[in-house]
């Protein structure tokens, strides 16, 4: 087992990984930017090192500096969390060069699934259904017009190297295609350094389903049931639940089988998530995220399996402790992402200093947080404050528990999206499980 792990991330996920390290008697190392010098995760770690100025590109994404610190402090592994460099194959290669274990998949798997066009080709060959579209980049507007006419509107333009819902444009008619193509290419080049754009059919009224998998170096792969992440705003998930309220036994078996098939197709190792769109009884592969997901707690709550701890054990060479028949589903869990943003002013970020921070307490409530009273939320990073997760025996009871928990969550000094989350939980369509990825636009008004 590892003796010391450097956590190459910040906020609530850094704390989450450090908790797992502490439970495994592993020393944890925090790296922080100048903007995070008073952060909770820095204080929670056994050691901490400043790695640069507030800008993420010069600190949390500075691979050379992170590895330099890991070598200096004697860390034998690095956990990337999610975001930043978690899906950068170069980070994995540089870790390997330095003799430091990267807690995640190998660089080949990350590179394969990071290129969405290449991933579509591989999954199609493996027999995993993919969204109708093309497996090549669009050369120009003329080609884009021909392809979209053949596929049929509406379509969605995506960056080949996209992630996190960035650089996605839905086009409903050909008059809007040129502007959308230019915008998508611009974002692709600016954010990912790759202007390649491809097109897929836009599946209306679809639902976003996920399968969490764990795979060890011995070739053992298991899935940890399904979760649903259809409640989104601008392609960003804000409410997740496990299991999905609409999948029956046959559908669960079908989607799980496809997820395992996708993982085997690229010889996947460690924790990962296979994402699907579900519409009218059919599943289509959306993407595979080769990392820990923000919403992993809902899966942990219904299975009792600590995914972060399993990640660390797998990276250390341990065989999976669990077999598929050991995975039992108990009850229902719901996660609400608490963001520092103003829901009454177009959700603009609300950075600042937290004056009062009083999270809800009670049975079946879990808070994954990276803040405390006096914490300053910088403008430089994602505005996630915490994740509020509840568990109960049934979905209806879990929703009621979430309503009570949200009403008892007090945060002052910054604005939060709690009013939006309250509105979602009170919505009759959500209560019935009758929703799609268009739910916020169609059903919610603040």
Secondary structure, 3 states (H helix, E strand, C coil): CCCEEEECCCHHHHHHHHHHHHHCCCEEEEEEEHHHCCCHHHHHCCEEEEEECCCHHHCCCCHHHHHHHHHHHCCCEEECCCCCCCCCHHHHHHHHHCCCEECCCCHHHHHHHHCHHHHHHHHHHCCCCECCECCCCCCCHHHHHHHHHHHCCCEEEEECCCCCCCCEEEECCHHHHHHHHHHHHHHHHHHHCCCCEEEEECCCCCEEEEEEEEECCCCCEEEEEEEEEEEEECCEEEEEEECCCCCCHHHHHHHHHHHHHHHHHCCCCEEEEEEEEEECCEEEEEEEECCCCCCHHHHHHHHCCCHHHHHHHHHCCCCCCCCHHHCCCCCEEEEEEEECEECCCCCEECCEECCEEECCCCCCEEEEECCCCCCEECCCCCCEEEEEEEEECCHHHHHHHHHHHHHCCEEECCCCCHHHHHHHHHCHHHHHCCCCCCHHHHHCCC
